[in-house]
Amino acid sequence: MERSSRGVRLVPGGLDIGGKLVPLYAGSLHYWRLDPPDWRACLEATRALGLHLIDIYVPWAVHETGPGQFDFGETDARRDVGAFLRLAHALGFYVIVRPGPHINAELTCFGIPERIIWDPSCQARSSRNNPVVLPMLPYGFPVPSYASNAFHDEAARYFHALGPVLKPHLYPDGPIVLLQVDNEGALYFRDGAYDQDYHPDAIALYRDFLREKYRTIEALQRAYARKAEPSPDDGAAAGEDPAAALLRVVSRERAASAEDDLRFATIEPPGAFDAETPAELARHLDWSEFHEHLLEIAMGRFAKALSDAGIDGLPTMHNFPMGQEATPLNAARISRVVDLVGLDYYSIASPSSREIIARRTTELAVRCDALGLPPFACEMGAGFPPFFPPLEERDSAFVMMAALAYGLRGYNIYMAVERDRWIGAPIDPRGRPRPFAAFWRKLSAALQATEFHTLRRAVPVRIVTPRTERRLARVMHAFGPVAGAAFAIMNLGARDRCFEDDLGLGYPLAVDPDTFVRAFEEALDARGVPYAHVGGEDRDVSLEGSRWIICATSGGLSPSLFERLEAAAARGTLITIGPREPAFDGAFRPLAAPYDLSRLRAPDQQLPALLQDDPAAADAAVSRAIDALGLPAFACDPDGVFATLHEDTSGAPRVLFLLNPGDGDVVARVTVSAARATDVLDDTRFEARRGALEVRLTPRTVRMLALE
């Protein structure tokens, strides 16, 4: 069945359900972890938060009682998901259903039955053919392979058992309006480039991937040719043992022979990073790209299995975890097989977290805006698992408000209702609201009063990090199984976690672009210029409407991206690339002819420089661009306070956010075209004086101000 054929569509403001616009404001509730007599009270308390959607997992391991045997309430009322859905429908809720197979949910083995976890045919494999274990409480477990046919067959078996239970509750017959395919698909957090997946089914898929990409063996051989010429000292060194010299020569000849015999049917993936020159990067970058392809194929298979089971005809989504930019999750590719890609948010309130939230959310927002979709937080943390660092209520409030400030338009409170293995939800397991519920209730009222789901934040500047750079950072990650995502969650980038090898180019290949990007972030933030990040292959949709594109490159730039930049320049967009002039394509193969950088200069613009060799010059470039382009600027006094402005469809300013991520109590001053402003959460009113607002901000807080 065609997706979204049941009268439900994703639209910029949320969901169009039978012609009615419903903003995506939801709350998570785990029915199987609550006493059924308390379901009604918990649902009513969730509705009192101002929410109209309930989000539920349907965990495989909870419902499976044996191979091919399932309990959907026949013996245990807690497992009666059908009864829960009927109650939710009767109370007027819409429902988001997340059936997995992976759900996490702080369940042992992430909600996958142990018989599957311990089945060798289902397990992801290391380069040494060992199971790949995720250290996790209450105990570590070998993660499934996203390529394993055995695993996909078992998941389809579960979906076919679940289909008759859920199908009667799909809209318009029931409350289910949105389906999630799998969960946080970052290879079960063992997502290092060489951690996995060397499963036989993955190797077969890898070879098919290369066959489709290169088409001919000759093209593959050219791409992977080392082209190493014998050096002058390749002869026997003085005093070298003749036998050793002979062995060295024979080994080199065998390697050359193997390279000449390279073919799709037998090629093996790299097991570790061993490139010594740019020419040797292609196979490593292909392996990193293959992981992206693998996840796209896997999500497509799960979506098809759900559809084949009769769970179909509704929009689908997938959620990216924290630190997603360091994982093989590629939004452009996942969007080919699901309708909406959203993000999960769990952070403390801090200056570093603000930077992370701005980076992630602006990338999400410009992509969704371009595609006509709602920028959605599939999980907006409210509370924390007991084995994680504590998140206080002010942390959750700060993260929620900061994400809205940078473009989020919908969210799912995770968790709205407390349960085992969770602390700090706004509603207790008996359905009684806690003091934290007041924040969410006020926020819902504020969003409704301002019609926030209809507003947009204009971002004329885009910072592009090509997919090549993200793949390069993955393969040059220096900390083994300590995943790059763990560093990203701490706001540490490639400059903090990657090898500083120059591969003969004279500069740290993986490090330079990250330094360049962060220099521009800092310069733009200091002057209050709105900007958004564009990641990887999102360039095809996320560059629309930009007036200045800043593109990071370590020396490799794909012809297709150069063409995009050239087309943007022809439309009058300012282009800045750096810190290195591109001398290679996206796979770090030498260009047949150098790019003509003069073609990136817009016809009527001379500033700033097209190539920015020194990232320290970012501040000067921003200053010149503000003057040359007339860029908006919402700089705040004092430093360390940030402002974002949201407009209605006519371009009139409606909502201003002021963010104070620091530890100090400050009075912020910002210039804005409004006579007065009202804090929509506490009703404090502020009068503009000489065109500026002065607003007191307590530490680690965000104010949302309705402008008049």
Residue pairs with C-beta under 8 A, 6 or more apart in sequence:
1 307
1 312
1 313
2 313
3 312
3 313
3 314
3 315
3 316
3 339
4 10
4 313
4 314
4 315
4 339
5 312
5 313
6 170
6 171
6 172
6 313
6 314
7 17
7 18
7 19
7 171
7 172
8 15
8 16
8 17
8 18
8 171
8 177
8 178
8 314
8 315
9 15
9 16
9 315
10 16
10 315
10 339
10 340
10 372
10 373
10 374
11 21
11 372
11 373
11 374
12 368
12 369
12 372
12 373
12 374
12 409
12 453
13 21
13 23
13 374
13 409
13 453
13 454
14 21
14 22
14 23
14 24
14 25
14 374
14 409
14 410
14 453
15 21
15 22
15 24
15 94
15 177
15 178
15 315
15 374
16 22
17 94
17 171
17 177
18 171
18 172
21 453
22 52
22 53
22 94
22 177
23 52
23 374
23 409
23 410
23 447
23 453
24 53
24 374
24 376
24 409
24 410
24 411
24 412
24 453
25 50
25 51
25 52
25 53
25 410
25 411
25 444
25 447
26 51
26 52
26 53
26 54
26 55
26 96
26 410
26 411
26 412
26 413
27 46
27 49
27 51
27 53
27 54
27 55
27 412
27 413
27 415
27 416
27 417
28 54
28 55
28 56
28 379
28 412
28 413
28 414
28 415
28 416
28 417
29 42
29 43
29 46
29 54
29 55
29 56
29 415
29 416
29 417
30 56
30 57
30 105
30 415
30 417
30 419
31 39
31 56
31 78
31 81
31 84
32 59
32 62
32 78
32 79
32 81
33 78
33 419
33 420
33 429
34 42
34 78
34 417
34 419
34 429
35 78
35 429
36 77
36 78
36 80
36 83
36 84
38 429
38 430
38 431
39 84
39 87
40 87
40 91
40 431
41 430
41 431
41 432
42 417
42 427
42 429
42 430
42 431
43 54
43 87
43 88
43 91
43 93
43 431
44 91
44 431
45 417
45 427
45 431
45 432
45 433
45 437
46 54
46 416
46 417
46 427
47 91
47 92
47 93
48 433
48 437
48 441
49 413
49 416
49 426
49 427
49 437
49 440
49 441
49 444
50 440
50 441
50 443
50 444
50 445
50 447
50 448
51 413
51 416
51 444
52 92
52 93
52 94
53 93
53 94
53 95
53 96
53 177
53 178
53 412
54 88
54 93
54 94
54 95
54 96
54 175
55 95
55 96
55 98
55 412
55 414
56 81
56 84
56 95
56 96
56 97
56 98
57 98
57 99
57 100
57 103
57 105
57 111
58 81
58 97
58 98
58 99
58 100
58 162
58 166
59 100
59 103
59 105
59 107
59 111
60 99
60 100
60 101
60 103
60 111
60 112
60 113
60 155
60 158
61 107
61 108
61 109
61 111
61 112
61 113
61 114
62 79
62 107
62 111
63 70
63 71
63 72
63 79
63 81
63 158
63 161
63 162
64 70
64 113
64 158
65 71
67 115
68 157
68 161
70 158
70 161
70 162
71 79
72 79
72 80
72 81
72 82
72 162
72 165
73 79
73 80
73 81
73 82
73 83
77 83
81 165
81 166
82 165
82 168
82 169
85 95
85 166
85 169
85 174
85 175
85 176
86 169
86 174
88 95
88 175
89 95
89 169
89 174
89 175
93 175
94 171
94 175
94 176
94 177
94 178
95 169
95 174
95 175
95 176
95 177
95 178
96 176
96 177
96 178
96 179
96 180
96 412
97 166
97 176
97 178
97 179
97 180
97 311
98 179
98 180
98 183
99 158
99 159
99 162
99 166
99 179
99 180
99 306
99 311
100 111
100 112
100 155
100 158
100 182
100 183
101 111
101 112
101 144
101 151
101 155
101 158
101 182
101 302
102 110
102 111
102 112
102 144
102 182
102 183
102 184
102 185
102 188
103 110
103 111
103 183
104 110
104 111
104 183
104 184
105 111
106 385
106 421
106 422
107 421
108 114
108 138
108 139
108 141
109 117
109 141
110 183
110 188
112 144
116 122
116 144
116 151
116 154
117 123
117 141
117 142
117 144
118 142
119 150
120 131
121 148
121 150
121 151
122 144
122 145
122 148
122 150
122 151
122 154
123 131
123 132
123 142
123 143
123 144
123 145
123 148
123 199
124 131
124 132
124 142
124 143
124 144
124 145
124 146
124 148
124 187
124 188
124 190
124 196
124 197
124 199
124 202
125 131
125 132
125 145
125 196
125 197
125 198
125 199
125 200
125 202
126 132
126 195
126 196
126 198
127 194
127 198
127 269
127 271
127 272
128 271
129 198
131 142
132 142
132 143
132 188
132 190
132 195
132 196
132 197
133 140
133 141
133 142
133 143
133 190
134 140
134 141
134 142
134 143
134 188
134 189
134 190
137 387
143 187
143 188
143 190
143 196
144 151
144 188
145 151
145 196
145 197
145 199
145 201
145 202
146 185
146 187
146 197
146 202
146 294
146 295
146 298
147 197
147 199
147 201
147 202
147 204
147 205
147 294
147 297
147 298
148 199
148 201
148 202
149 201
152 298
152 301
152 302
152 305
155 302
155 305
156 305
156 308
156 309
159 305
159 306
159 308
159 309
159 311
160 308
160 309
162 309
162 311
163 309
163 310
163 311
164 310
166 176
166 310
166 311
167 310
167 311
168 174
169 175
169 176
170 176
170 311
170 313
170 314
171 177
171 314
176 314
177 314
177 315
178 314
178 315
178 316
178 317
179 306
179 311
179 314
179 315
179 316
179 317
180 316
180 317
180 318
180 319
180 378
181 299
181 302
181 303
181 306
181 316
181 317
181 318
181 337
181 338
182 298
182 299
182 302
182 318
183 318
183 319
184 319
184 320
184 321
184 344
185 295
185 298
185 299
185 318
185 320
185 329
185 334
186 320
186 321
186 324
186 327
186 328
186 329
186 485
187 195
187 196
187 197
187 291
187 295
187 327
187 328
189 321
189 483
189 485
190 196
190 481
190 483
191 291
191 326
191 327
191 328
191 483
191 484
191 485
192 474
192 477
192 480
192 481
192 483
192 484
193 273
193 284
193 287
193 288
193 291
193 474
193 475
193 477
194 270
194 271
194 272
194 273
194 475
195 481
195 483
196 202
197 291
197 294
198 269
198 271
202 294
203 268
203 269
205 290
205 293
205 294
205 297
206 269
206 287
206 290
206 294
207 264
207 265
207 267
209 286
209 290
209 293
210 220
210 264
210 267
210 286
210 290
211 264
213 286
214 220
214 223
214 264
217 262
217 263
217 264
220 262
220 263
220 264
220 267
221 259
221 260
221 262
223 282
223 283
223 286
223 587
223 589
224 259
224 262
224 282
224 283
225 259
225 279
226 259
226 277
226 279
226 280
227 279
235 245
236 242
236 245
237 245
269 283
269 287
269 290
270 283
270 284
270 287
273 284
273 475
273 476
273 499
274 280
275 281
275 284
275 475
275 503
276 503
276 504
277 503
277 504
278 503
278 504
278 505
278 509
278 555
278 556
278 584
278 588
278 589
278 590
279 588
279 589
279 590
280 503
281 472
281 475
281 503
281 587
281 588
282 587
282 588
282 589
284 475
285 468
285 471
285 472
285 475
285 586
285 587
285 588
286 587
287 475
288 328
288 471
288 474
288 475
289 467
289 471
291 328
292 328
292 329
292 330
292 333
293 333
294 328
295 328
295 329
295 330
295 333
295 334
296 330
296 333
296 334
296 336
296 337
299 318
299 334
299 337
299 338
300 336
300 337
303 316
303 337
303 338
306 312
315 339
315 340
316 338
316 339
316 340
317 338
317 339
317 340
317 341
317 342
317 376
317 378
318 334
318 338
318 340
318 341
318 342
319 341
319 342
319 343
319 344
319 378
319 379
320 327
320 329
320 331
320 341
320 342
320 343
320 344
321 327
321 344
321 485
322 344
322 345
322 346
322 347
322 485
322 488
322 489
323 483
323 484
323 485
323 486
323 487
323 488
323 489
324 343
324 360
324 485
324 488
325 359
325 360
325 465
325 470
325 488
325 535
326 470
326 473
326 474
326 477
326 483
326 484
326 485
326 487
326 488
327 483
327 484
327 485
328 474
330 467
330 536
330 537
331 341
331 367
331 535
331 536
331 538
332 536
332 537
332 538
332 540
332 541
333 537
334 341
335 341
335 371
339 373
340 368
340 373
340 374
340 376
341 364
341 367
342 364
342 375
342 376
342 377
342 378
343 360
343 361
343 364
343 376
343 377
343 378
344 377
344 378
344 379
344 380
344 381
344 414
345 357
345 377
345 379
345 380
345 381
345 399
345 400
345 403
346 379
346 381
346 384
346 388
346 391
346 399
347 353
347 356
347 357
347 381
347 391
347 395
347 399
348 389
348 391
348 392
348 395
349 394
349 395
349 397
349 398
349 399
349 661
349 700
349 701
350 661
350 700
351 640
351 661
351 662
352 490
352 491
353 398
353 399
353 402
353 491
353 661
354 402
354 642
354 659
354 661
355 491
355 521
356 488
356 489
356 491
357 399
357 402
357 403
357 406
358 402
358 406
359 521
359 533
360 533
361 375
361 402
361 403
361 406
361 407
361 408
362 406
362 407
362 459
362 531
362 532
362 533
363 532
363 533
363 534
363 535
363 538
363 542
364 375
364 407
364 408
365 375
365 406
365 407
365 408
365 409
365 457
365 459
365 532
366 407
366 459
366 462
366 532
366 534
366 538
366 542
367 373
367 534
367 538
367 541
367 542
368 374
368 375
368 376
368 409
369 375
369 407
369 456
370 541
370 542
370 544
371 541
374 409
374 410
374 453
375 407
375 408
375 409
375 410
376 408
376 409
376 410
376 411
376 412
377 403
377 408
377 410
377 411
377 412
378 412
379 412
379 414
380 396
380 399
380 400
380 403
380 411
380 412
380 413
380 414
381 391
381 396
381 399
381 414
382 396
382 413
382 414
382 415
382 416
382 424
382 425
382 426
382 436
382 440
383 391
383 396
383 415
383 418
383 422
383 423
383 424
383 425
384 390
384 391
384 422
384 423
384 424
385 421
385 422
385 423
386 421
386 422
386 423
390 423
390 424
391 424
392 424
393 424
393 436
393 439
394 700
394 701
395 700
396 424
396 436
397 439
397 701
397 702
398 661
398 700
398 701
398 702
400 411
400 443
401 657
401 659
401 701
401 702
401 704
402 657
402 659
402 661
402 702
403 411
404 452
404 657
404 704
405 642
405 644
405 657
405 659
405 702
405 704
406 457
406 644
407 457
407 459
407 532
409 452
409 453
410 453
413 426
413 440
415 422
415 425
416 425
416 426
416 427
416 440
417 425
417 427
417 428
417 429
417 431
418 424
418 425
418 427
418 428
418 429
419 425
419 429
424 436
425 434
425 436
426 433
426 434
426 436
426 437
426 439
426 440
427 433
427 434
427 437
428 434
439 681
442 680
442 681
443 681
445 680
446 452
446 680
446 681
446 704
446 706
447 453
449 680
449 706
450 654
450 655
450 680
450 706
452 646
452 655
454 648
454 649
455 646
455 647
455 648
455 654
455 655
456 646
456 647
456 649
457 530
457 644
457 645
457 646
457 647
458 530
458 632
458 645
458 647
459 530
459 531
459 532
459 545
459 546
460 529
460 530
460 531
460 545
460 546
460 547
460 548
460 629
460 631
460 632
461 524
461 529
461 530
461 531
461 532
461 546
461 547
461 548
461 549
461 550
461 625
461 631
462 531
462 532
462 533
462 534
462 542
462 543
462 546
462 548
462 549
462 550
463 517
463 520
463 521
463 531
463 532
463 533
463 534
463 550
463 552
464 533
464 534
464 539
464 543
464 549
464 550
464 551
464 552
464 561
465 513
465 517
465 533
465 534
465 535
465 536
465 552
466 536
466 539
466 551
466 552
466 553
466 556
466 557
466 558
466 561
466 586
467 535
467 536
467 537
467 586
468 553
468 556
468 557
468 558
468 586
468 587
468 588
469 494
469 510
469 513
469 552
469 553
469 554
469 556
470 535
470 536
472 509
472 510
472 554
472 556
473 484
473 493
473 494
473 497
473 498
473 510
473 514
474 484
476 494
476 498
476 499
476 501
476 509
476 510
477 483
477 484
477 497
477 498
477 499
478 497
478 498
478 499
479 487
479 497
484 497
487 493
487 496
487 497
493 514
493 517
493 518
494 510
494 511
494 513
494 514
495 511
495 514
495 515
495 518
498 508
498 510
498 511
499 508
499 510
500 508
500 510
500 511
501 508
501 509
501 510
502 508
502 509
503 509
505 555
507 554
507 580
509 554
509 555
510 554
512 554
512 579
512 580
513 552
513 553
513 554
513 579
514 552
515 579
515 615
516 552
516 578
516 579
516 612
516 615
516 618
517 550
517 552
519 615
519 616
519 618
520 531
520 550
520 615
520 618
520 621
520 622
521 531
522 618
522 619
523 618
523 619
523 621
523 622
524 531
524 622
525 642
526 619
526 622
526 635
526 639
527 622
527 623
527 626
527 633
527 635
528 633
528 634
528 635
528 636
528 642
528 643
528 670
529 622
529 625
529 626
529 631
529 632
529 633
530 632
530 634
530 644
530 645
532 542
534 542
534 543
539 561
539 564
540 564
543 549
543 564
543 568
546 568
546 573
547 572
547 573
547 574
547 629
547 631
548 573
548 574
548 575
548 576
548 625
548 629
548 631
549 565
549 568
549 573
549 574
549 575
549 576
550 576
550 577
551 557
551 561
551 565
551 575
551 576
551 577
551 578
552 577
552 578
552 579
553 577
553 578
553 579
553 580
553 582
554 579
554 580
555 580
555 581
555 582
555 583
555 584
555 588
556 582
556 584
556 585
556 586
556 587
556 588
557 577
557 582
557 584
557 585
557 586
557 595
558 585
558 586
559 585
559 586
560 586
561 586
562 582
562 595
565 575
565 577
565 600
566 599
566 600
568 575
569 575
569 599
569 600
569 601
569 602
570 602
570 603
571 602
572 602
572 603
572 604
572 605
573 602
574 602
574 605
574 607
574 608
574 625
574 628
574 629
575 600
575 601
575 602
575 610
576 608
576 609
576 610
576 611
576 612
576 621
577 597
577 600
577 610
577 611
577 612
578 611
578 612
578 613
578 615
579 612
579 613
579 614
579 615
580 613
581 597
581 611
582 591
582 595
583 590
583 591
583 594
584 590
584 591
585 591
597 610
597 611
598 610
600 610
601 610
605 628
605 629
606 628
607 624
607 625
607 627
607 628
608 620
608 621
608 624
608 625
608 628
609 621
612 618
612 621
625 631
626 633
632 645
634 643
634 644
634 645
634 670
634 671
634 672
635 643
635 670
636 642
636 643
636 658
636 668
636 669
636 670
637 668
637 669
637 670
638 666
638 668
640 660
640 661
640 662
640 664
640 666
641 658
641 659
641 660
641 662
641 666
641 668
641 697
642 658
642 659
642 661
643 656
643 657
643 658
643 659
643 668
643 670
643 672
644 656
644 657
644 659
645 653
645 655
645 656
645 657
645 672
646 653
646 654
646 655
646 656
646 657
647 653
647 654
648 654
653 672
653 673
653 674
653 707
654 706
654 707
655 680
655 704
655 705
655 706
655 707
656 670
656 672
656 674
656 677
656 693
656 704
656 705
656 707
657 702
657 703
657 704
657 705
658 668
658 670
658 695
658 697
658 702
658 703
658 705
659 702
660 666
660 668
660 697
660 698
660 699
660 700
660 701
660 702
661 700
662 699
662 700
663 699
663 700
664 699
665 696
665 697
665 698
665 699
666 696
666 697
667 694
667 695
667 696
667 697
668 694
668 695
668 696
668 697
669 692
669 693
669 694
670 692
670 693
670 695
671 691
671 692
672 688
672 691
672 692
672 693
672 707
673 691
674 688
674 693
674 707
674 708
675 687
675 688
675 708
676 685
676 686
676 687
676 688
676 707
676 708
677 685
677 686
677 688
677 693
677 695
677 705
677 706
677 707
677 708
678 684
678 685
678 686
678 705
678 706
678 708
679 685
679 686
679 703
679 704
679 705
680 704
680 705
680 706
681 703
681 704
686 693
686 694
686 695
686 705
693 705
695 703
695 705
697 703
